[in-house]
Amino acid sequence: MANKSPVFNIDHSFRVPGLGLLVLPTAPGPGWLAPLALHTALAVQLHRPGQPALVLPATVEELAHEPHPPTRALLLDADPGSLPAGAWLTLVEIATSELL
C-alpha cells in the first residue's frame, strides 16, 4: 500500500548534541506539520535514493532566527547517517497520549 502522506522534502539538517538530528523542510514545509503542537511525537519514514525506507521516531519542533519567521522542523530521535540530496520524509503515524 502506497503512503499518501504529503512529502517533507529535506532542505538541510544538523545534529543537536544529546537530542538528535534536526531536519528542516524546503519552503514551505508540508501542511501536516502546521496544526500539530510543538513536541508532538511522530513516526516518520525516511526515504533516501538507492536505500530502503526507514521508520524513525521524531518530534515536531520550531526553529527561529532573525530576520526569518519561525519554521517548523522535525527532530529525529535516531541517527540515520547522512541525508543525501534528494532525501525526504513521510508521516507514518501521530503518537497519541496513550503511547507517551
HELIX and SHEET records of a PDB file:
HELIX    1   1 SER A   97  LEU A   99  5                                   3    
SHEET    1   A 7 PHE A   8  VAL A  16  0                                        
SHEET    2   A 7 GLY A  20  PRO A  25 -1                                        
SHEET    3   A 7 THR A  71  LEU A  76 -1                                        
SHEET    4   A 7 LEU A  54  LEU A  63 -1                                        
SHEET    5   A 7 ALA A  41  HIS A  47 -1                                        
SHEET    6   A 7 TRP A  88  ILE A  94 -1                                        
SHEET    7   A 7 PHE A   8  VAL A  16 -1                                        
END                                                                             
